[in-house]
């Protein structure tokens, strides 16, 4: 195994990656070898069995010959690299599974001298060596052997990619079969003509991140799922079944549009659409009249039915219907497709905000990057779900994917969990590539009931210009053609009322609170929403600004010049019915953009209500108090301040109780009334012992919170919100340093070492320290302010799993888990 520093010094060096069990690749091969059914489609996951190697962005000799002179692609079938040849030996390459992000394993590198533009650029990329100045680590090659059975002859073979970072070339059996620019847009390639049924087929994907798309860390490689789809020549197009429902007094009039691809001679066919509710009960079956599909063409059919007494999709009851689409030729089902959808009504009112199913809903949302400690951009589906669970526990009801389309697992989970989604495209332009990305985003998302609004851009330079207005018109027109059931917004930071803003259905406001009332007064018929708000900077567990160490206090006090505190923005929005709500920046910390310290070694933002591991900061509880319905009483800071005896410590409480009393060592410091959307604050002379908060409603004490002065670190505590794991599911393990009385030591920084047994793997580690240069894939991690995290992913065989944690001078801990058999 190469050392981390060697990655950038060795020709074609291999990035560090977590090894897969040998059986994973074999399982993929077995699924591919299996004779395909003669009827409906078959979907085979290609997430296991890949080989990975770094290439080189500017030297063909170190990039497996790619780009050598004009030879590459000079002749079809000759990709110009031996990697694409069947005889190529990739046994020395790393074995990886998807999702995979090679960038997260690259060593941290300082980009330039302190304070230089290069140093700032490095901080915004999380100090990972990616980009044109790092050609040796900005290209990655993926290779997999696909054994296709002879039965695949005569079928259509489609490769589907949910997301590849970034500029990629896809090669099958030496033939260039397609490319994709954006790291976030899904894409599909028809490989039928290039495939060799009955033989081993070599699939190669080259990814180049020399040029990025964002101003923060965005990973590298096959960081979302890949699959092979086998269909008949007559089949439903990807995202080709569309359901549109109109709710009326008699029920929901439901229109079903089906795009049918015929890759063959003209043939008569029928479409059967079966609609089932969440219990599996069939509520409608529709069979079309016979239609003649033209040869080598796509045709769209329309069917309509009435669903009486529909169960509406809502935040409280996210009911999903299932559409099963069957294509029949000669009375035989040759293809089928399944689509989940919901029935609900959406309405924006310029005076009263947003309405879901006729009821007013204030948007309490968060902006989110796809980035997590331990895995980077390679977030497994179950970890996406865990992150959404934390969002919902905070009281949030909406998710904004910033600034790109969300992962499919996120959309599916939001549908199931009752979370609204503001879906946003990456490139605000009407050029062919940007419009293609927009098409794919809308086609994929238009059946998801969670998506309530489309965003065509974020803080674009041309937003306030006539050019921007023309671009917005073109993009909006295309969205209406593809969907037509949702409105369109764009996130504006200033220039409200100018350029593209007059094209928008809903005015999206990033910050600029002082401009909102004026815009509403001058544009009284335009609904408004806070597309990006807040931006308080906070370091978990720190309570004083320390520029030398790179820490900002976790009090809701510090923010960049364009932003506000959580308390200020939410109070402002909550008081104005015409504002539909807003999305706080951000739910989680993320790599890059480490405001306010844009310098080495700061590599993680401070914007999150949770840190990069998902450990809550104190502001998380502010939102719990004012966004949720359960009683909340959160007291901070910790009470370990040696050397500060007698000096004042600012003590805060986030609570939605009617009154809160604070006590120091059982002595009352007074009771204060709670003001809506505000916090409580006391200045308390420090004395070792404990501070206690008591929450009251209707004169009765209902909650108590306490912070005690702890002893020295003595042991480890392990916990997880789930103990039983399905195959592939991830447990987020919280490792805390405790004193002898099992109280968390909020200032501890002990190194913890992890050991795992059973059918599972240690997927990654983290601690939430925005300056940490420790690796994400390692068997140990230092605690940051008392905590660190381990991600445990269950394997397919099931059975007992044991995670042990040890640290010098600490009593060890063991966490038992159970893996379910596949």
N, C-alpha and C positions, 0 to 999 in steps of 0.2 A: 504494500500500500504506500502510495506517495505521501510525503509530508505536505502539510497545508501550504508552506511556502514554496514547495516544489511545483505546485500547480501552475504557477505562472512562469516557471523557468524551464519546464520540460516540454519538448516538442510534442504537441498533441496530447498534453497531460490529461489524465482522467480525474474528473471532479469526485470528491468524496460523496458517497451515497450509502444509504442503508441497504444492506444486503437482503434479498428475498430468500425465503425457503426455496429449494430447488423445485419443489412440487408446483410452485405457482406458475412458472412458465410451462410446465408439462400440462397443467390443467387447461391453459389457453390452447395449446397445441391439440389436445384431445378434443376440445370443443370444436376446433376448426376441422379436424379430420372426420368428425362424425358426418355421415351422409345427411344432407339437408332434407327436410320434408318436401314433399312434392306440392304442397299447398301453401298455407300462409307463411308470412315472412319469419325469418330467424334472425335474432340479434345476438351477436357474440361480443362480449367485452374483450378489448385488447389492452387492458390495464396491467397485465402481468407479462413477464418474459422479455422485456426490452433490454438491449445492451446500450450503454451510453459512453461517449468519449468526447472530450473537448477537441475542438478544431482550432482554426486560426482565421481571423477576419481579414488579414492582409497578406498572408504568405501561403500560396497554394501548396508548397512543399510540406507545410505543417498542417494543411487542411485536406489531407488525403487527395491531393491533386485537383480539388475543386477550384475552378476559375483559372486553370492553367491555360494561358494564351487564349485562343478562340476555340479550343477543343471541346470545352464543356457545352453540351447540347448542340454541337455542330451537326451531329447525326442523331435522329430519333432512335431511342433504344440504347444510346451510349451516353450516360449521364456524366461521363468525364471523371469518374472516381471509382476506384476499386471497391469502395464500401458497398456499392450497389450490386456487385457481382456475387453470384452464388458461392464461388470458391473462396471468397474473402474470409479470413479467420478473425472473428471477433471475440474469441474465447478470452482474450486478455482485457476486454472491455468490462466495465462495471455492469453488474446486473441490477436493474432498477425496476420498480413498479410505479404506476401512475396513481395519483398525481405526483409529479416530480419537479423540483425547482433546483437547478444546479447552482444558482447564484447564492442561495442561502448557505452553501457549504464553502464558498470562496473565502479566502482569508480577508480580514479587514485590511484596507490599504489607505494610507494617507495620500490624498490627491495632490497636495501642494503645501507651501509654507503657511503657517498660521496667519489667518486674516486675509489670505489671497482669494481671488475668485475661484481658483481651483479647489481651495479648502472648502469654500461654501458649496460648490458643486458637489464635492464628495459627500458633504453632510446631507444634502438633499437626496442622494442615492443610497444613503445608509453606509457610506464608505465601503461599498462592495465594488470591486474592480470590473465594472461593465462600461461599455461605450467605446468610442473610436480610439481613445487613448490607451485602451486595454484590449488589444486585438486577440491576445492569447487566451482570454477567458470569456470572450463575447460571442463565441460560436459553439454550439453543441450539436453533436450527431447522435441520433437515435436509430437503432436497427433492430428489426424483429423478423423472424422467419415464420411465414404463414403457410402451413401445410393445408392446401385446399383439396377437398375430395373431387373425384371425377364427376360426381353428381352436380357440382356447381356449373358445369357446362350448360348453357341455355338459360341461366338465371342472371339477374342483374346483381352486381356486387358493388356496394356503396360503402365508402369510408366516411365516418362522421367524427369530427373533432369538435369538442365543446369549447376549446380555447388553447391556443399555442402561442407562447411568448418567444420571439415575436415574429419577425419576418421569416417565413418558413418556406422551404421547398420540399415537396413530397415526391418520392421516386419509388416506383414499383418495377422490379425486374429490369432495372436499368432505364426505364422510361420515365421521363418527367411527366407527372400526372396532374400537377396543380401547385398553386402557391397561395399564400394568405399573408396579408400585411399586419392586420391588427392582432394584438395579443388577447383581445377580449371577445371578438365576434366569432360565433360558431360558424363552421363551414362543412360542406359535404363534397366529396369527390366520387365520381363514377369511375371505377377501375376495371369494369367488365372487359374492355378490349385488351387490357394489359395483363390480366390475370392468366395463370396457367393451371386450370383444374387438373387434379391428379398429380401435382408436383408441389415441391416446396417453393414458395414465393418469397422474395426478399423485399421487404418494405423498409425504406429509409426516409427519415425526416431530418432535414438540416435546419436549425434555428439560429438566427442571427439577431442579437440584441445590441448591435453597434449603435443603432439609433433607437431611442426610447419613445414612449408616448406620454409619459407623465413626469411630474416634477417631484416624485417620490419613488421609493423602491417599488419595483413591479415584477420582480422575479425573472426567471428565464427557463424556457423549455416546455415540455408537455405537462403543464400544470393543471389541466382538466382532462376529463375522460376521453378515450378514443374507442370506437366500436366499429365492427363490420356488420353490415346489414345485407342479408340475402333476400331478394324478392323475386317475384315473377316479373316477366317483361311488362305486364300490366300491374301497376301498383299505385298506391297513394304517395304523392309527393311529400317530402319532408316538410313538416308543419303545414300539410295540405288540407287538413280538416279544420274548418272554422265554425264555431258556434256563436250565434248572436241571439240574445233573448230580449224580448220586450215584455215587461210585466204590466198586466192590466187587470181589470176586475174579474175576468174569466180565468185568469191564470197567466202563464208565461208563453207567449208566442215565440217559438224557437225555430230559427232558421239555421240549416246546416249546409254549408258549402264544402264540396269535396273536389280537390284538384287531383285528377287521375292522369298518370303518365303512361303512355303506351309506347314502349320501346320495341316496336315490331309492326307487323302488317295490321291493316284494319281488322277490327274484331268486334262483335256484339258483346255487350256486357251489361251488368246491372249493379247498382249500389244498394247495399242494405245497411241501414244505420239503426243501431240499437242503443237506447238511452236507459241507463240504470241509475238508481239513487245510491246513497252511501251505504245502504244495507244490502245492495245487490239486486233489489227488486226492479224488474224491467218496467219502465213507465211509458216507453214508446218504442215501436218497431216500424221502420219505414223501408219499403222496397220500391226502388225506382222502376219506371218502365224501361224496357230494353233500349239501350243507346248504342250507336255505332261509334267506336273510338277510332278516329282517323289514324293512319299509320304514322309512327314516329312523331307524335304530337301530344300536347297536354290539353285536357278538356275539363271544365268545371261544371259540376252538377249542383242543383239547388233543391233542397227538400225542406218541408216545413211541417211543424206539428204544434199542438197546444199541450203544455204540461199543466194540468189542473192542480191547484193548491200546491205550488212549488215551495220547497223549503229554501229560503233565501240564504245566501252566503253572507255572513256578518262577522264582526270581530269576536262576538261571543259564541256564535254557532257557525263555524266555517264549513258549511255543508258543501260537499263536492258531488257532482254528477259525473258519470263516465259515459263517453260516447265510444262505442265499438263500431268501427267502419269495416265493412267487408266488401270486396270486389268479387263479383261472380262472373265467370265466363263459362257458358254452357251449363249453368246451374251449379258449378263447382266453385268453392271459395278459393281464389288464387292468391289473394293478399288480404291482410287485415291490419288494422292500426287502432291504437287506443288513445283517447284524448280525455283528460280530466278538465272539467269546467265548472263554473259556479253561476248561479243566477242571482243578480243583485242590481240595484239602480244606483247611479252616481249622479251627483248634481253639485255644481258650484254656484253660490249666490254672492253677488258683489257686496251685499250688505251683511249677510248672515253666515258666510263661510261655506264649509263643505258639508254635504248631506250624503249619507249612505243608507239606502232603503228608506229614504224620506226622513231620517233622523239626523240631527246635527251631530257631527263628530269633529272634535278639535284634533288636528294632527299633532301628535306628540312623537316626533320622529328623530332618528339619528342618521348621520352620514357615516358610511363605512367603506374602508378599503378591504381588499382581500389579502390579509396578511396576519399571521399569528406566530407567536413564539414557538420555536421548535420545528416549524415546518416551512416558514416563509410563505410563499404563494401557493404551495402544494397542500391546500387544506382539504382533508378528506370530507366526504359528505356529512358524516355524523358530527364532525367538529363544526361545520357550518351550522348544523341544527343546534348544537350546544351554545354557540355564540348568539343565535337568535333567542334561545331560552333565557340567556342573561339579559338581553335587550328587553324582553317582555317582562322579566322579573323587576326591571327598573321602572316599569310603568309605561314604556314606549309602546306605541301601536302602529308605527310605520318605519320603513327602511328605505333609505336612499342609497343606491349603489353608486359610489363616486370614484371616478367620473367615467363610468363605463358600464356596459350591460352586466348584470349579476350572473353568477354561476347558476346553472339549471337547478342544482340542489337547493339553492336559496329560494328560488321562485316556487318550487314544489313545496318546500317547508312552510313558506309564508302562506301559501294556499291552505295547507292543513292546519296551521296554527292561528289563523286569523290575524295576519299582519299585513297592512297595506304597503305597497311598493311604489316608489317613484323610480321608474326605469329610465336610464339615461344613456344616450349614445356617446361614443368617445370623441368623434370628430364632427364638429359643426361646420359642415361644408356640403355643397351640392355637386362636388366632383363625383366621378363614377365610383371611385372606391368608397367614399364616405356614404354615398347613397346605397351602395351594396351592403355596407355594414348596417345602415339604418333599416333596410329591408329585412335583413336576417334577424335583427333585434325584434322588430315588430311582428314578423311572422311567428317567431318562436314564442313571443309573449302574449299574443292577442287573446288566447284562451284562458290565461291565468286570471282568476277573479281578484287576486291580490293586487295586481297592477291597476292603479287608479288614475295615473297621469303619466304622460310621456314627456321627457326632457330632451331637447335637441342640443343642449350645450351648457357649458359652465364658464362664466367669467371670460368669455371670448373677447379678444382684442377688438374685433369688428362688430361687437354687439350693438353699438350705438350709431352705426353708419347705415347708409343706404345700401351698400353692398351686403351688410348683415341682414337687412330687411328682405332683400331679394332671395338670399340663401334660405332664410327662415320660411319664406313663402313656399319655396320649392320643397323643403323638407316637410312642412306641415301638410301640403297637398298630398305628398306621397303617403304620409301616415294615415290621412283620411281615406285614401284609396285602399290601403291594406287593412285598416281597422274601422275607423269611423265611429267607435263607441266611446272613445276617451278623448279628453282635451289635451292640449299641448302647452308646455311651458318652457322657459329657459331661465337659467340661474344668472341674474344680473347683479354685479357688484357696482352699483352706481349707474348713472345714465338712464335712470328710470324714465320711461316715456319717450326715449329716443330710439331711432333705428329699428331694430328687430322687435323691440318691445311692443310696438303697435300691432305686430302680427300675432302676438301670443294670445291664446284663449285665457290663460291664467298668468298673471305677472309673478315671476319668481324673483324673490328678493334675497340677496346675500348681504347681510349686515345693513349698514346705512339706515339705522333706526330713525334718524332725524329727517329722512326723505320720504318716509312711508306715508305719513298723514297728508303731506302735500300732494303726493301722487294720487292717493285715494280721492282727495277733494277735486282734483282736476280730471280724474278718470273714474267717475262714480259707477260706471257700468262694468268695470273690469274686476273680476275676482283676483285675490292676492294670496300668496303663500310664501312662507319663509323657507326658501330652498336651502339656505345655509345660515346658521345662527350660532351665537355664543362664542366659541373659540377661547375659553379660559384655558390657560396653561397651568398644569399641575403635575408634580412628581409625587407618586404614591408614597405616603409615610414621611414626607418632608414638610417642615412647617416654618421654614425661614428661607429667604432667597439667598443662594450661595453661588455667585457668579464664578468663583474659582473652581468649585466642584461641579457646576452645571446643574444646579437644582433650583426649581421654583416651588413655592409653598403650595400645599394642597388645599389651602383656603381658597374660596371663590373670589380672588382679588386681582390676579394678574392676567393681562390679555394684550394682544398686539394692538397697534394703533387703529386698525380697521374694525376691531371686534368689541365685545362687551362681556360682562360676567353672565353666568347662567341666570342669576337672580334678576338682572336688569332686562335681558331679552325676554325671558319667559313672563315676567310681570307685564311687560309692554304688550306682548302678543295675547296674553290671557285677558287683558282688559279691553281688547278690541274684537268685537264679534265679526267684523268684516275680514279679519285675517284668519285664514283657514287653519292656521297652526304653523309649525316649523320643524326643521331638522337641525339638531345640534351638531356642531362639528367638534368631536367625533365620538362614536360609541367606544371604540378601542384605540389605544395608541397604535402607531404603525411605523415601520422603518422609513427613515428619511424625514425631511422637512422638520428638523428638531428645533422649532421655535421655542424660546428666543435665542438659543445658542447654536448658531450656524457655524460650527467649528469642530475639529477633531477633539476628543473622540465621540462627541454627541452623534448618535446614529439613529435615534428613535424619537418620534414626536412626543410632545407633552399634552396634546389636545384631548386625549381620551377621557371618558368618564370611568374607564377601566384601563389598566395598563396592557402591555402587549400579551401578557398571559391570560388576561381576563379577570385579574384581581381588582375588585372595585376600589376606586379612590373615594374620597369623602363626598365629592359632588354627586356621585352615583346616588347617594341617599337623599340629596336635595330633590332630585327628580322622583325618587321613590315616594317622597313625602307629598309632592304636589301633582304628580301624574298618576299615582296609584290610588287605590281605595282603602287599603289596609292601614291601620295605625302604624306610624313610624316614629322612632325616637333614636337618633344617631348622635353620639357624643364623641368629640375629638378635640385635641390630639391625644396621643398616648401620654402616659404619665411617668416617663423615665427621663428626668432632666437633671442628672447629677451636676453639681457645680452651679446651679441656678437657683438655689434655695433663697426664698424671699423675693426673687425677681418675678415680675408679672409674666404670665403665660396666657395667650389669647385662647380661650375655650369657646368653641362653637357647638351649637346644636341645630341639626336639621330635624324638624318635627312637624307633623300636622295635628298634634294634640292642641287642646285649647290653651293650656298653660304648661310651663315647665319650671321645675324647681331644681337648682343646682346646689350640691353639697360638697364640701371639702372635708374629708375625714369625719363625716357625719355631722358637720356643722353647716347649717343652711347659709347659702350666699344669696338667697332671695328667690322669689318666684316671679316669672315674667309671662305676660300674655303672648301668644303666638299670633303674628300677623300673616295673613295669607301671602304665600309666595316669598316669604322672607325667612331669614335665619335668626337665631338668638345668639348673643355674644356676651361673655363676661371676661374681665381681666382678673386673673386669679394668681396671687403670689404663690410660687411653687413651694410645696412642702411634700415630702415623700408620703406615700399612703395611697389614697384613692380619691377620685372625683366621681360623683354619682349624679345622674340626671333622673328626675321623676316626672313622667308625663301624666297630665290630668285632663279628663273630659267630664263635664257636668259635675265638677267638684270631686270626682272619684279618680284615684290613681289607677292608671291602666297599663303603664309601661315603666320599666326601669332599665337604665343603661349605666355601665360602670367602666372606668379605666383605672387600673391599679399599677403601682410601681412594682415591677417584677424583679425577681432575682436573676442570677447568672444563668446563661444558657446551659441546660442540663439534659435535654432529651429531644426527640423528634416526634411530631404528630403528622400522620398521613390521613387524608380523607378524600373522598370522591362522591359526587352526587349520584353515581350509579355504580353498582357492584356486579350486575349481570350484563355481559356484553355479547351482542350478536357478532358473527364473523365480520371483520373489518371495522367494527365500531370502536370508537376511541373513548377512553376514560381520561378526563382531565383531573389529574391528581394534585391536590394542594399539599405541599410539604411545608410545615411550620416548625420553627425552632421554639421550644418551650422551656420554661424554668422547671424547677423541681416540683412545683405545685400545678404543673400542666397549664400554665398561663403563657400566652404567646409573648415572646420577647420582641417587641416591635422595632428594636434597633439592631438585631442580630445579623451577622454576615457570615456565618459558618459555612464551610464547604460541605455539601452533602453528596454522598456517593450512592448510586442506585444499582440494585441487582434484581434481575427479573427471571422467574422460572415459569414454565408452562408454555402453552401454545399462544404466545403473544410476543410482541416486540416493543422495545422502548423507542417510540417514534421520534421523540425530541424532548428537549428541556428548555427552560427559560426562567427568568426571575423578575422581569419588568424594569430592570435598571436601564435607563435610557442611554447610559454611557458604556454598558458592558461590551467587552470584546471577546467574551467566552463563546465557544462554538455551540450551535443549536443541536447538533447531533453528537452527543457525548454521554458517557455514563455518570457524569457528575455535574453539579452546578452550585455556585455559591448562592446563599440566601441574600436577598436584598430587602432591607428593612423587615427581616424576620421570615420572608416567604420565598419559595421557589416552586417550580411546576415541573411535572413529568407527564408526558402524553403516552398512554399505553394503548396499543392497538391489538385487538384480539385476532387470532388466527382462525382457520376453518375447522380445526379438529375439536375444539371445545375442551372443557375440563377445567380443573383448578388452575388459577394463576396467582402467583405470589410476587408482590413488589416489596423489597426490603430497602431501607434507607439507613445509612450510617454516616457518622461524622466524628471527628476526633473529639474526645471528651464528652460525647453525647450518648445517652442510652439509645439503642437502635429502635426502629419501628418496622412493623410489617403490616401491609394492607392486602387482605385476601380478595380476589375477584373470581368470577366464574365466567368462562366462555361457553356460549351455546354452540352446539354442533351445527355445521352448515346443512 
